[in-house]
């Protein structure tokens, strides 16, 4: 380890998760034995945590938990699986496979697109878990390292227009993902019946035997679209292009949004710009950032274990110098770039390669069939005829990419038939987002996904009242302070505090480069709507030309800006 005084092991007794990882035999634990345990539908002891490294979380349906308890039954244990899908690109054949599995082998029958630019299955019972992994593997998909203390699914801007530049950036997203993956054979042995190699010890040259102190998130972003929200992530590669060709990256380190209610040692944080690197140094820099965080991160207090806290504890310049030392690379001054927005370009766009792309708004990312909107069936019907690929976005939407002109009318007709295109969606609805929350997330404190649609309808009425219905606000709801809905990078962010109650955060910006500050604590949705009615009314009357809502709130001193997260967020 380098710079012993900064290593996470010196900060106090190790958290139990460190013992758990150390004892796991490179993430195997006794997961295989638990799979055949008929006594419970869940995983026991350490395995409850270890399955996260295999892309799964144990959950139960909280809507029926009390009723099952009355019947003296354990909770309806099941798992949520998150697939590894660097850059979010999936083929029609793969889509049809996951569609069938969701229909036949999950409790809810839906596919959930996530802010991590991939899909999730919700409600997989223990007898179906191994089959799920084997089904995905058959179609070239896995769930390795989409949860747990590892580098998770690598995001990449879903830009179907500059096709050559996007392909280059996407290729780097895949390479970074593969380079930082765990090398343990546990996944193949447990889920794919992989052969155990006797006498050969697993080795984790990048992640180490105890893996990382906490989860780690990486993105590749193509300006001017900040559609991956770089400041929500530990490590970000900002694509720098010359004449349409990728030449290198600006590297941003130390973003993150999670916090804990009532604990001021936790806070959301913007990423710091370390500088520019040419392409050939990308993997060396990625590895050096990860290993520095591996060795210096806090392994005593998991609430302060992420990269953002390591940077604030040891100093940004100290961390950066260590990365340069480990990579044998010096950062050059950052190249100029600008973010102008972060939503998806919905509707039709034409790429420079002459092919067309149709970006669909999927509210909350939930693809299911209802009598009014058979969205899941519609996507399957499109997959049967589509000749290109699909691209899941970090905003929970879906792009049908690479459509030849001759097929454009057919694809649009199918999308309209199954209500995948709905002209009634307002610009406000398409700029609103929520995490899953109830009933499946065990961390949920308040509703999010089920709450958002009706809440947006109420916000739309306020906007119409003040005649600003064509000027959307970045609105996000997350059911707890862990930040999956990225509310801490919104202009209006609701963070769940208790059933029916939220903390209201205001003052983020349109581009996603400013953290919002808490405006009101622990209030109801009706109280939030009353506050928004007043503030949106002021915005409509007093704003400057082209001024976004979050910027207006800062300029008029409604809320103070967060310049330095650690100093300003609670001030």
C-alpha positions as CSV (number, residue, x, y, z in Angstrom):
1,X,0.0,0.0,0.0
2,X,1.1,3.5,-0.7
3,X,1.2,6.4,1.8
4,X,0.3,4.3,4.8
5,X,-1.1,7.2,6.8
6,X,-3.9,7.5,4.2
7,X,-4.9,3.8,4.0
8,X,-8.4,2.9,4.9
9,X,-7.1,0.2,7.3
10,X,-5.7,2.8,9.7
11,X,-8.9,4.6,10.3
12,X,-10.3,2.2,13.0
13,X,-11.6,-1.3,13.3
14,X,-12.7,-2.8,10.0
15,X,-16.4,-2.8,9.2
16,X,-18.0,-6.2,9.2
17,X,-18.3,-6.1,5.4
18,X,-14.5,-6.3,5.2
19,X,-14.5,-9.5,7.3
20,X,-17.3,-10.8,5.1
21,X,-15.4,-10.3,1.8
22,X,-12.2,-11.6,3.3
23,X,-13.9,-14.8,4.4
24,X,-15.8,-15.3,1.2
25,X,-13.2,-17.2,-0.8
26,X,-13.4,-14.6,-3.6
27,X,-17.1,-14.1,-3.4
28,X,-18.2,-17.7,-3.3
29,X,-19.3,-17.9,0.4
30,X,-21.9,-20.7,0.8
31,X,-24.2,-19.4,-2.0
32,X,-24.3,-22.8,-3.7
33,X,-25.5,-24.4,-0.5
34,X,-28.1,-21.7,0.1
35,X,-29.6,-22.3,-3.3
36,X,-30.6,-25.8,-2.3
37,X,-31.8,-24.9,1.2
38,X,-35.6,-25.6,1.2
39,X,-36.2,-24.0,4.6
40,X,-36.2,-20.4,3.4
41,X,-36.8,-18.6,0.1
42,X,-34.0,-16.2,0.9
43,X,-30.2,-16.2,1.4
44,X,-28.7,-16.5,4.9
45,X,-25.8,-14.9,6.8
46,X,-23.0,-13.5,4.6
47,X,-24.7,-14.7,1.4
48,X,-27.3,-12.0,1.7
49,X,-24.5,-9.5,1.0
50,X,-22.4,-11.7,-1.3
51,X,-25.1,-12.2,-3.9
52,X,-24.8,-8.4,-4.6
53,X,-21.4,-9.0,-6.2
54,X,-23.2,-11.4,-8.6
55,X,-25.7,-8.7,-9.6
56,X,-28.6,-9.4,-7.2
57,X,-30.3,-7.9,-4.2
58,X,-32.6,-9.9,-2.0
59,X,-36.0,-8.2,-1.6
60,X,-39.5,-9.0,-0.7
61,X,-42.9,-7.5,-1.6
62,X,-43.4,-5.0,1.2
63,X,-47.1,-4.5,0.3
64,X,-47.9,-8.0,1.5
65,X,-45.2,-8.3,4.3
66,X,-47.7,-7.6,7.1
67,X,-50.3,-10.1,5.8
68,X,-47.7,-12.8,5.5
69,X,-46.5,-12.1,9.0
70,X,-50.1,-12.6,10.2
71,X,-50.2,-15.9,8.5
72,X,-46.9,-16.8,10.2
73,X,-45.1,-16.9,6.9
74,X,-41.7,-15.4,6.2
75,X,-41.6,-12.5,3.8
76,X,-41.9,-13.4,0.1
77,X,-38.2,-13.5,-0.5
78,X,-37.1,-13.0,-4.1
79,X,-34.2,-11.3,-5.9
80,X,-33.8,-8.3,-8.2
81,X,-31.2,-8.9,-10.8
82,X,-29.4,-6.0,-12.6
83,X,-27.6,-7.0,-15.8
84,X,-24.1,-5.8,-16.9
85,X,-24.7,-3.9,-20.1
86,X,-21.8,-1.4,-20.7
87,X,-23.2,1.6,-22.7
88,X,-26.7,0.1,-22.5
89,X,-26.6,-1.5,-26.0
90,X,-28.7,-4.7,-26.5
91,X,-29.6,-6.7,-29.6
92,X,-33.2,-7.5,-30.6
93,X,-32.4,-11.2,-30.0
94,X,-31.2,-10.4,-26.5
95,X,-34.3,-8.3,-25.9
96,X,-36.7,-11.0,-26.9
97,X,-34.8,-13.4,-24.5
98,X,-35.2,-11.1,-21.5
99,X,-38.8,-10.4,-22.5
100,X,-39.6,-14.1,-22.3
101,X,-37.9,-14.6,-19.0
102,X,-39.6,-11.6,-17.4
103,X,-43.0,-12.9,-18.6
104,X,-42.5,-16.5,-17.5
105,X,-40.2,-16.4,-14.5
106,X,-40.8,-13.2,-12.5
107,X,-43.5,-12.2,-10.0
108,X,-44.2,-8.9,-11.7
109,X,-43.7,-9.7,-15.4
110,X,-42.0,-6.4,-16.2
111,X,-38.7,-5.2,-17.4
112,X,-37.3,-2.2,-15.5
113,X,-34.9,0.2,-17.3
114,X,-32.6,1.9,-14.8
115,X,-30.5,5.0,-14.2
116,X,-27.5,2.7,-14.6
117,X,-28.3,2.2,-18.3
118,X,-29.3,-1.4,-18.0
119,X,-32.3,-3.5,-17.2
120,X,-33.5,-5.2,-14.0
121,X,-35.7,-8.2,-13.4
122,X,-37.8,-7.8,-10.2
123,X,-39.3,-10.8,-8.3
124,X,-37.2,-13.8,-9.2
125,X,-37.8,-16.7,-6.8
126,X,-34.9,-18.8,-5.6
127,X,-35.7,-21.9,-7.7
128,X,-35.4,-19.7,-10.8
129,X,-32.2,-17.8,-10.0
130,X,-29.7,-20.2,-11.5
131,X,-31.8,-20.6,-14.7
132,X,-32.0,-16.8,-14.9
133,X,-28.2,-16.5,-15.0
134,X,-27.9,-19.4,-17.5
135,X,-30.5,-17.9,-19.7
136,X,-28.7,-14.6,-19.8
137,X,-25.4,-16.3,-20.4
138,X,-26.8,-18.1,-23.4
139,X,-27.5,-14.7,-25.0
140,X,-24.2,-13.1,-24.1
141,X,-25.4,-11.2,-21.0
142,X,-24.1,-11.5,-17.4
143,X,-24.7,-9.8,-14.0
144,X,-21.1,-9.8,-12.8
145,X,-20.3,-6.7,-10.7
146,X,-23.5,-4.7,-11.1
147,X,-23.8,-4.4,-7.3
148,X,-21.5,-4.8,-4.4
149,X,-18.1,-3.1,-3.6
150,X,-16.8,-3.2,-7.2
151,X,-16.8,-1.0,-10.3
152,X,-20.4,-1.3,-11.6
153,X,-22.0,-1.1,-15.0
154,X,-20.1,1.5,-17.1
155,X,-22.3,4.2,-18.6
156,X,-21.8,5.8,-22.0
157,X,-23.7,8.7,-23.6
158,X,-26.6,7.3,-25.7
159,X,-25.7,9.4,-28.8
160,X,-27.0,7.8,-32.0
161,X,-26.3,10.9,-34.2
162,X,-22.5,11.1,-34.3
163,X,-22.3,7.4,-35.0
164,X,-18.5,7.0,-35.4
165,X,-17.7,9.1,-32.3
166,X,-20.3,7.2,-30.3
167,X,-18.9,3.9,-31.4
168,X,-15.4,4.9,-30.3
169,X,-16.7,6.1,-26.9
170,X,-18.8,2.9,-26.5
171,X,-15.8,0.7,-27.3
172,X,-13.9,2.4,-24.5
173,X,-16.8,1.9,-22.1
174,X,-16.7,-1.8,-22.8
175,X,-12.9,-1.9,-22.4
176,X,-13.0,-0.1,-19.1
177,X,-15.8,-2.4,-17.9
178,X,-13.9,-5.6,-18.8
179,X,-10.6,-4.3,-17.4
180,X,-12.1,-3.5,-14.0
181,X,-14.2,-6.6,-13.7
182,X,-13.6,-9.1,-10.8
183,X,-11.4,-11.9,-12.0
184,X,-12.8,-14.5,-9.6
185,X,-14.2,-17.7,-11.1
186,X,-17.0,-17.7,-8.5
187,X,-19.7,-16.4,-10.9
188,X,-19.0,-19.1,-13.5
189,X,-18.8,-21.9,-10.9
190,X,-22.0,-21.0,-9.0
191,X,-24.3,-20.0,-11.8
192,X,-23.0,-21.5,-15.0
193,X,-21.7,-24.8,-13.7
194,X,-18.2,-23.7,-14.5
195,X,-15.5,-26.2,-13.8
196,X,-13.5,-25.7,-10.6
197,X,-9.8,-25.5,-11.3
198,X,-8.2,-27.4,-8.5
199,X,-5.0,-26.1,-7.0
200,X,-5.3,-22.7,-8.8
201,X,-5.8,-19.8,-6.5
202,X,-8.0,-16.9,-7.6
203,X,-6.3,-13.5,-7.9
204,X,-7.7,-10.0,-8.0
205,X,-4.8,-7.8,-9.1
206,X,-6.9,-4.6,-9.4
207,X,-9.7,-5.1,-6.8
208,X,-7.8,-7.1,-4.2
209,X,-9.0,-9.9,-2.0
210,X,-11.3,-7.5,0.0
211,X,-12.4,-5.7,-3.2
212,X,-13.2,-2.0,-2.9
213,X,-14.3,-0.2,0.3
214,X,-17.7,0.7,-1.3
215,X,-19.4,0.7,-4.7
216,X,-17.7,2.5,-7.5
217,X,-19.3,4.0,-10.6
218,X,-17.8,4.9,-13.9
219,X,-19.0,6.7,-17.0
220,X,-17.9,7.8,-20.5
221,X,-19.7,11.0,-21.6
222,X,-19.8,12.8,-25.0
223,X,-20.4,16.5,-24.6
224,X,-22.6,18.5,-25.0
225,X,-25.1,15.9,-23.5
226,X,-24.5,15.2,-19.9
227,X,-27.0,12.3,-20.1
228,X,-25.1,10.1,-17.7
229,X,-24.9,12.8,-14.9
230,X,-21.1,12.7,-14.5
231,X,-21.3,14.3,-11.0
232,X,-23.1,11.3,-9.7
233,X,-20.1,9.0,-10.4
234,X,-16.7,8.2,-8.9
235,X,-14.8,8.2,-12.3
236,X,-15.8,9.9,-15.5
237,X,-14.2,10.1,-18.9
238,X,-15.3,13.2,-20.8
239,X,-14.8,12.5,-24.5
240,X,-12.7,15.1,-26.4
241,X,-13.0,14.9,-30.1
242,X,-11.2,16.5,-33.0
243,X,-12.9,16.5,-36.5
244,X,-15.4,13.9,-35.3
245,X,-12.7,11.5,-33.9
246,X,-12.1,10.7,-30.3
247,X,-8.6,11.8,-29.2
248,X,-8.7,11.5,-25.5
249,X,-10.6,12.2,-22.3
250,X,-10.8,14.8,-19.5
251,X,-10.9,12.7,-16.3
252,X,-13.4,13.7,-13.5
253,X,-13.1,11.9,-10.1
254,X,-15.1,11.9,-6.9
255,X,-18.7,12.5,-7.7
256,X,-21.5,10.8,-5.7
257,X,-25.0,11.6,-4.4
258,X,-25.7,9.2,-1.5
259,X,-26.1,10.6,2.0
260,X,-27.7,9.6,5.3
261,X,-30.5,11.5,6.9
262,X,-29.2,13.3,10.0
263,X,-25.6,12.5,9.4
264,X,-23.7,15.6,8.3
265,X,-20.6,13.7,7.7
266,X,-22.3,12.4,4.6
267,X,-23.2,14.6,1.6
268,X,-23.6,14.7,-2.2
269,X,-20.5,15.9,-4.0
270,X,-19.4,17.1,-7.5
271,X,-16.5,15.4,-9.2
272,X,-13.2,17.1,-9.6
273,X,-11.5,17.6,-12.9
274,X,-8.1,16.0,-12.9
275,X,-7.1,16.9,-16.4
276,X,-6.7,15.5,-19.9
277,X,-5.2,12.2,-21.0
278,X,-4.7,10.8,-24.6
279,X,-6.6,7.5,-25.4
280,X,-3.7,5.2,-24.9
281,X,-3.6,6.0,-21.1
282,X,-7.3,5.4,-20.5
283,X,-7.0,1.9,-18.9
284,X,-3.9,2.8,-16.9
285,X,-5.7,5.8,-15.4
286,X,-8.9,3.9,-14.7
287,X,-6.9,1.2,-12.9
288,X,-4.8,3.8,-10.9
289,X,-7.9,5.6,-9.7
290,X,-9.6,2.3,-8.6
291,X,-6.5,1.0,-6.8
292,X,-5.9,4.3,-5.1
293,X,-9.4,4.2,-3.8
294,X,-9.0,0.5,-3.0
295,X,-6.0,1.3,-0.7
296,X,-6.9,4.7,0.7
297,X,-10.7,4.4,1.0
298,X,-12.3,4.2,4.5
299,X,-12.9,0.5,5.4
300,X,-13.9,1.4,8.9
301,X,-17.1,3.5,8.3
302,X,-19.0,2.4,5.2
303,X,-21.0,5.7,5.3
304,X,-17.7,7.5,4.5
305,X,-16.2,4.8,2.3
306,X,-16.8,6.2,-1.2
307,X,-14.2,7.9,-3.4
308,X,-15.7,11.4,-2.7
309,X,-14.9,11.1,1.0
310,X,-11.4,9.8,0.3
311,X,-10.7,12.9,-1.8
312,X,-11.9,15.2,0.9
313,X,-10.0,13.4,3.6
314,X,-6.6,13.2,1.9
315,X,-6.9,16.2,-0.5
316,X,-7.7,16.3,-4.2
317,X,-4.1,17.1,-5.2
318,X,-2.7,14.3,-3.1
319,X,-5.1,11.8,-4.6
320,X,-4.4,13.0,-8.1
321,X,-0.6,12.8,-7.6
322,X,-0.9,9.2,-6.4
323,X,-3.0,8.3,-9.5
324,X,-0.3,9.9,-11.7
325,X,2.4,7.9,-9.8
326,X,0.6,4.6,-10.1
327,X,-0.2,5.1,-13.8
328,X,3.2,6.7,-14.7
329,X,1.1,9.3,-16.5
330,X,0.8,13.0,-15.9
331,X,-2.5,14.8,-16.6
332,X,-2.4,17.6,-19.1
333,X,-4.6,20.7,-18.6
334,X,-8.2,19.9,-19.4
335,X,-9.5,20.5,-22.9
336,X,-12.5,22.8,-23.2
337,X,-16.0,21.3,-23.4
338,X,-19.5,22.4,-22.6
339,X,-22.6,20.6,-21.3
340,X,-25.9,22.1,-22.6
341,X,-28.4,19.5,-21.3
342,X,-28.8,16.0,-20.1
343,X,-32.1,14.6,-21.3
344,X,-32.5,12.2,-24.1
345,X,-33.3,13.5,-27.6
346,X,-36.8,12.0,-27.8
347,X,-38.4,11.2,-31.1
348,X,-36.7,10.7,-34.5
349,X,-33.1,11.7,-35.2
350,X,-31.0,11.0,-38.3
351,X,-27.4,9.9,-37.8
352,X,-24.5,11.0,-39.9
353,X,-24.5,7.5,-41.3
354,X,-27.9,8.0,-42.8
355,X,-29.7,5.7,-40.4
356,X,-32.6,6.8,-38.2
357,X,-33.0,6.4,-34.4
358,X,-36.2,6.6,-32.5
359,X,-35.9,7.5,-28.8
360,X,-38.9,6.5,-26.7
361,X,-39.9,8.0,-23.4
362,X,-40.5,5.1,-20.9
363,X,-42.1,6.6,-17.8
364,X,-40.0,5.5,-14.8
365,X,-38.3,3.0,-17.1
366,X,-41.1,0.4,-16.4
367,X,-42.0,-1.8,-19.3
368,X,-45.1,-3.7,-18.5
369,X,-48.4,-4.4,-20.2
370,X,-51.6,-2.7,-19.1
371,X,-54.9,-2.6,-21.1
372,X,-54.2,1.1,-22.0
373,X,-50.5,0.7,-22.7
374,X,-49.2,-2.7,-23.7
375,X,-45.6,-1.4,-23.7
376,X,-43.8,-4.6,-23.1
377,X,-45.6,-6.4,-25.9
378,X,-44.9,-3.5,-28.2
379,X,-41.2,-3.7,-27.6
380,X,-41.2,-7.4,-28.3
381,X,-43.1,-6.8,-31.6
382,X,-40.5,-4.2,-32.6
383,X,-37.7,-6.5,-31.7
384,X,-39.0,-9.2,-34.0
385,X,-38.6,-6.9,-37.0
386,X,-35.8,-4.4,-36.0
387,X,-32.5,-4.7,-37.9
388,X,-30.4,-2.5,-35.7
389,X,-30.0,-2.5,-31.9
390,X,-31.6,-1.0,-28.8
391,X,-29.9,1.5,-26.5
392,X,-31.0,1.8,-22.9
393,X,-30.3,5.3,-21.6
394,X,-29.2,6.5,-18.2
395,X,-32.5,8.4,-18.1
396,X,-34.6,5.2,-18.1
397,X,-35.6,5.6,-21.7
398,X,-35.0,3.4,-24.8
399,X,-33.6,4.1,-28.2
400,X,-34.4,2.0,-31.3
401,X,-31.2,2.6,-33.1
402,X,-29.9,2.0,-36.7
403,X,-33.2,2.0,-38.5
404,X,-33.0,2.0,-42.3
405,X,-35.2,4.6,-44.0
406,X,-37.2,1.9,-45.7
407,X,-38.3,0.6,-42.2
408,X,-38.9,3.9,-40.5
409,X,-42.7,3.9,-41.1
410,X,-43.1,0.3,-39.9
411,X,-41.3,1.0,-36.7
412,X,-43.2,4.2,-36.0
413,X,-46.5,2.4,-36.7
414,X,-45.7,-0.3,-34.2
415,X,-44.6,2.2,-31.6
416,X,-47.8,4.1,-31.9
417,X,-50.0,1.0,-31.9
418,X,-48.6,-0.1,-28.6
419,X,-48.5,3.4,-27.1
420,X,-44.7,3.5,-27.0
421,X,-45.2,6.9,-28.6
422,X,-47.6,9.1,-26.7
423,X,-48.0,12.6,-28.0
424,X,-49.8,13.6,-24.8
425,X,-46.6,13.4,-22.8
426,X,-45.6,16.9,-21.7
427,X,-42.1,18.1,-21.8
428,X,-42.2,18.2,-18.0
429,X,-43.1,14.5,-17.8
430,X,-40.2,13.6,-20.0
431,X,-37.8,15.5,-17.8
432,X,-39.0,13.8,-14.6
433,X,-37.6,10.6,-13.1
434,X,-37.9,8.4,-10.0
435,X,-36.2,5.4,-8.5
436,X,-38.1,2.1,-7.9
437,X,-38.7,2.4,-4.2
438,X,-41.8,0.7,-2.9
439,X,-42.9,-2.1,-2.9
440,X,-39.6,-4.0,-3.7
441,X,-36.7,-1.9,-2.4
442,X,-35.9,-2.7,1.2
443,X,-34.4,0.8,1.8
444,X,-37.4,2.7,0.6
445,X,-38.8,5.3,3.1
446,X,-41.3,6.9,0.8
447,X,-42.9,6.2,-2.6
448,X,-41.1,7.2,-5.7
449,X,-41.9,5.3,-8.9
450,X,-45.6,4.9,-8.0
451,X,-45.8,8.4,-6.7
452,X,-44.2,10.3,-9.6
453,X,-46.9,10.1,-12.4
454,X,-49.7,11.7,-10.4
455,X,-47.3,14.2,-8.9
456,X,-46.1,15.3,-12.3
457,X,-49.7,15.8,-13.3
458,X,-50.1,18.2,-10.4
459,X,-46.9,20.1,-11.4
460,X,-48.2,20.3,-15.0
461,X,-51.3,22.1,-13.7
462,X,-49.2,24.6,-11.8
463,X,-47.1,25.2,-14.9
464,X,-50.2,25.7,-17.1
465,X,-51.7,28.1,-14.4
466,X,-48.5,30.3,-14.8
467,X,-48.2,29.7,-18.5
468,X,-44.8,28.1,-18.4
469,X,-45.9,24.6,-19.6
470,X,-43.4,24.6,-22.4
471,X,-40.5,25.2,-20.0
472,X,-39.6,22.0,-18.2
473,X,-37.9,21.6,-14.9
474,X,-35.5,18.8,-14.0
475,X,-37.7,17.0,-11.4
476,X,-36.6,13.8,-9.6
477,X,-37.9,11.7,-6.8
478,X,-36.0,9.2,-4.8
479,X,-37.5,7.1,-2.0
480,X,-34.5,7.3,0.3
481,X,-31.2,9.3,0.5
482,X,-29.1,6.7,-1.3
483,X,-29.7,8.6,-4.5
484,X,-30.7,6.1,-7.2
485,X,-33.1,8.6,-8.7
486,X,-30.3,11.2,-8.9
487,X,-32.5,13.8,-7.1
488,X,-29.3,15.5,-5.8
489,X,-28.6,16.7,-9.4
490,X,-32.1,18.1,-10.1
491,X,-33.6,21.5,-10.1
492,X,-36.4,20.1,-7.9
493,X,-35.5,17.0,-5.9
494,X,-37.7,15.1,-3.5
495,X,-35.9,12.7,-1.1
496,X,-38.0,10.3,0.8
497,X,-38.1,10.8,4.6
498,X,-41.1,8.7,5.7
499,X,-44.3,7.4,4.1
500,X,-45.9,10.4,2.4
501,X,-43.1,12.8,3.5
502,X,-40.1,14.2,1.6
503,X,-37.2,16.6,2.0
504,X,-37.5,19.2,-0.8
505,X,-34.2,20.2,-2.4
506,X,-33.9,23.1,-4.8
507,X,-31.3,24.9,-6.9
508,X,-29.6,22.4,-9.1
509,X,-29.1,23.4,-12.7
510,X,-30.3,22.2,-16.1
511,X,-26.8,21.0,-17.1
512,X,-26.4,18.8,-14.0
513,X,-23.3,20.5,-12.7
514,X,-24.7,21.9,-9.4
515,X,-25.9,20.1,-6.3
516,X,-29.3,21.3,-5.0
517,X,-29.7,22.4,-1.3
518,X,-32.5,21.4,1.1
519,X,-35.3,24.0,1.1
520,X,-37.9,22.3,3.3
521,X,-37.6,19.2,5.5
522,X,-40.0,16.4,6.0
523,X,-43.1,17.9,4.3
524,X,-46.0,16.3,2.4
525,X,-46.6,16.3,-1.3
526,X,-49.4,18.9,-0.9
527,X,-47.0,21.2,1.0
528,X,-44.4,20.7,-1.8
529,X,-47.0,21.6,-4.5
530,X,-47.9,24.7,-2.6
531,X,-44.2,25.8,-2.4
532,X,-43.8,25.0,-6.1
533,X,-46.9,27.0,-7.0
534,X,-45.5,30.1,-5.3
535,X,-42.0,29.7,-6.7
536,X,-43.0,28.8,-10.3
537,X,-45.3,31.8,-10.2
538,X,-42.4,34.0,-9.3
539,X,-40.2,32.4,-12.0
540,X,-42.9,33.1,-14.6
541,X,-43.1,36.7,-13.6
542,X,-39.5,37.6,-12.8
543,X,-37.2,35.4,-14.8
544,X,-34.6,36.6,-17.3
545,X,-34.8,35.5,-20.9
546,X,-34.0,31.8,-21.2
547,X,-33.4,31.4,-17.5
548,X,-34.0,27.9,-16.1
549,X,-35.9,27.4,-12.9
550,X,-32.9,26.3,-10.8
551,X,-30.8,29.3,-11.9
552,X,-33.6,31.7,-11.1
553,X,-33.9,30.3,-7.6
554,X,-30.1,31.0,-7.1
555,X,-30.1,34.4,-8.7
556,X,-33.1,35.6,-6.6
557,X,-31.6,34.2,-3.3
558,X,-34.5,31.7,-2.8
559,X,-31.8,29.1,-2.1
560,X,-28.1,29.4,-1.7
561,X,-25.8,27.7,-4.2
562,X,-23.7,24.7,-3.3
563,X,-20.2,25.5,-4.5
564,X,-18.2,23.1,-2.3
565,X,-20.4,20.2,-1.2
566,X,-18.7,19.5,2.2
567,X,-18.8,23.2,3.2
568,X,-22.0,24.5,1.7
569,X,-24.5,21.6,1.6
570,X,-25.5,21.9,5.3
571,X,-24.5,25.6,5.8
